[in-house]
């Protein structure tokens, strides 16, 4: 029996290898019947210069595409019978992860991070912020 009954696994659908490792790590710390919340975040470009290059409804289309891709990813990588909830969020990646963790009452957040390059000190900026600000325990899976 483990101490994590409600696990939030944060995947980056653009990085299948790391996301698969995140799911595997989440499943390893869970018992049968525990809840797995699988999340992806569509970044918000907001009113930045980048955002002006996209059509007005691009965010809605991106969220719909991400939701579909998240379901396909889950179907491929999460064993049948696992209690899984899909969460697609839109906004600041680390803020959305922290909000979702609180909302789904997660006791553990599992997030991926690339191995640091010489210019990096520890983690990518989103993983580092989640570790620093989340109320929950955080398991960082290195690629």
C-alpha positions, -999 to +999 in steps of 0.1 A: +000+000+000+013+034-009+007+069+004-003+084-029-040+078-038-045+107-062-017+113-087-015+141-112+007+132-142+017+162-163+026+153-199+040+173-228+024+159-259+053+173-280+077+151-261+064+115-262+094+099-247+094+120-215+056+118-213+057+081-214+083+080-186+060+104-166+031+080-170+052+049-161+065+067-130+030+077-119+017+041-124+046+027-103+036+047-072-001+039-075-021+010-063-050-005-082-080+017-077-060+049-071-069+079-093-047+090-121-052+125-135-034+130-168-028+166-177-015+186-206-013+224-208-017+244-240+005+275-234-012+309-235+004+333-259-020+360-247-015+395-260+022+389-268+036+397-302+034+359-310-003+358-304-010+384-330+001+361-358-027+335-351-064+336-360-088+347-333-101+312-326-067+294-327-067+288-289-100+269-291-087+248-319-054+241-301-073+230-269-095+207-289-065+192-307-046+188-274-077+171-258-079+146-286-042+139-286-043+135-248-070+108-251-050+090-278-018+092-257-037+078-227-053+050-246-019+040-258+001+043-226-023+038-197-034+002-189-071-005-194-090-004-162-069+024-147-091+051-131-080+080-153-092+116-157-081+138-186-073+175-179-065+199-207-057+233-195-048+266-212-025+292-197+007+294-178+020+259-176+032+259-140+002+279-127-023+255-145-005+225-130-006+239-095-043+248-099-052+214-113-033+196-085-053+216-059-086+211-078-083+173-081-069+170-046-037+153-058-013+141-032+015+138-058+024+156-090+046+138-115+063+160-140+091+156-166+122+176-170+150+174-194+186+168-182+201+201-176+225+216-200+256+235-188+236+267-188+208+252-166+212+249-129+186+223-119+153+220-137+134+235-166+116+267-155+081+250-153+092+220-134+113+242-110+083+265-103+060+235-097+085+220-072+089+254-055+052+264-053+031+232-051+016+221-018+019+185-029+049+163-032+065+164-067+082+136-085+105+149-112+112+124-140+144+131-158+147+124-195 
